[in-house]
Amino acid sequence: MEVLLPANIGIKKGGIFMKNIIDDPINKNIELYYAFFQFVSFITLQKVSTIETRKNELKNQMKNSYQKNPYYL
């Protein structure tokens, strides 16, 4: 038999309300998906920033080589 308590009683009694949220499988799945997508986004952001950095380095190398010898093909 489940006893329904108001939300504020759960907070006063040491986190009963929070325990029910964490034990809820739907919310647990949402939290896992959220953590997974944040992890994937972080890795993707690192790769994109690495590619952008390398692209900028190559642009600078091309500019420098052109400035050193503009008539060399």
C-alpha positions in Angstrom: 0.0 0.0 0.0 1.4 3.3 -1.0 1.0 6.4 1.1 0.7 9.7 -0.7 2.5 12.6 0.9 2.5 16.3 0.0 5.8 17.3 -1.7 6.9 19.5 1.1 6.7 16.7 3.7 9.1 14.6 1.7 11.7 17.4 1.8 11.2 17.8 5.6 11.5 14.1 6.2 15.0 13.7 4.8 14.5 13.4 1.1 11.6 10.9 0.6 10.3 13.0 -2.2 13.7 13.1 -3.9 14.1 9.3 -3.6 10.8 8.8 -5.5 12.1 11.0 -8.3 15.3 9.1 -8.7 13.6 5.7 -8.4 11.2 6.7 -11.2 12.4 4.8 -14.3 11.2 7.4 -16.7 13.1 10.2 -15.0 16.2 7.9 -14.7 16.1 7.3 -18.4 15.8 11.0 -19.2 18.7 11.7 -16.9 20.8 9.0 -18.6 20.0 10.2 -22.1 20.8 13.8 -21.0 24.2 12.8 -19.5 24.9 10.7 -22.7 24.1 13.6 -25.0 26.2 16.0 -23.0 29.1 13.6 -23.1 28.8 13.2 -26.9 28.4 16.9 -27.4 31.5 17.6 -25.3 33.5 15.1 -27.5 32.1 16.6 -30.7 32.9 20.1 -29.5 36.5 19.1 -28.8 36.9 17.5 -32.3 35.4 20.5 -34.0 37.6 22.9 -32.1 40.7 20.8 -33.0 39.7 20.8 -36.7 39.1 24.6 -36.6 42.5 25.1 -34.9 44.2 23.0 -37.6 42.4 24.7 -40.4 43.5 28.1 -39.0 47.1 26.9 -38.7 47.0 25.7 -42.4 45.6 29.1 -43.5 48.4 30.9 -41.7 51.0 28.6 -43.2 49.6 29.3 -46.7 49.7 33.0 -46.1 53.2 32.9 -44.8 54.5 30.8 -47.7 52.8 33.1 -50.2 54.4 36.2 -48.5 57.8 34.6 -48.6 57.8 33.8 -52.3 54.7 35.1 -54.1 55.9 34.1 -57.5 56.6 30.5 -56.7 54.0 28.1 -58.1 
